């Protein structure tokens, strides 16, 4: 009986090559979704025209359905079923995003086209004093002054109050008081603007106060405070606890830690939240109608006499119903949009300037 020689190690035979790894499988080009979109739009428009459909909404719906179908089928054929499902989910998200953006873009484009026809230097530097609704003259200066003063007063009151409330809730808030404050902030977030206006109006009637820009600013403050509190609270929660602990470990008091470490770290988000709150109140009309009454004259004193504002001016001009008043309303709407956009750009600049430096 023969035996294998001692000391010889038998090497295993190499295994037969298995199926190709999924990492080496074929994949679609990076710009494939863009190509699918172009083909889908072309097919959607062609099918719609062939069917006699003139609505662009129908064109968009057909194109969206074709985009989803082409993306899924192409990915299934070229890649695999799992990648096809992933691409289908991504495509659905893009379609939903476009559905949400299209009305906004359409509204913005319409406002720019209609408002730019009337918007000029004369419109920004003149009021409606002595101007009839059917006349093409007149401007928005008095309403712009009213909006700046009313929003400014509301911001001066709301920003510190909301910031301090958020700091209390995040850094110190415990027990029933913190729960009560959180509850009332949540309730105030959903208060309609007309309710805030009626609340200030009841105070005016109780103390026999006259309409003024200050009364409107107080109503706007009620609407602005909960937005500032909630946004600032979320930004403060994002600050890592390690930063607080490191500061406290060096013997720095908690109030100084909040002032020098926590707030500078979250200043970008806090500023953005305040700007969002300003944008929230800048377009409110109901409190202004109740508390400020509107005025055709220039009133630079927000503490006495009726004032106007950009939202009230738009409502007032639209109510007149003349062609010239419609043009002024569109131009005022464009001014309001530009006002909010400028505030956002300023907020981003301040946030970038005040943000903590991350370089070495």
Secondary structure, DSSP 8 states (H G I E B T S, - for coil): -----TT-----------S--GGGS----TTHHHHHHHHHHHHHHHHHHHHT---HHHHHHHHHHHHHHHHHHHHHHHS-HHHHHHHHHHHHHHHHHHHHHHHHHHHHHHHHHHHHTT-SHHHHH---TT--TTSS---SHHHHHHHHHHHHHHHHHHHHHHHHHHHIIIII--HHHHHHHHHHHHHHHT--HHHHHHHHHHHHHHHT----HHHHHHHHHHHHHHHHHHHHHHHHHTS-HHHHHHHHHTT--HHHHIIIIIHHHHHHHHHHHHHHHHHHHHT--HHHHHHTB--SS----TTSS-B--HHHHHHHHHHH--HHHHHHHHHHHHHHHHHHHHHHHHHHHHHHHHS-----
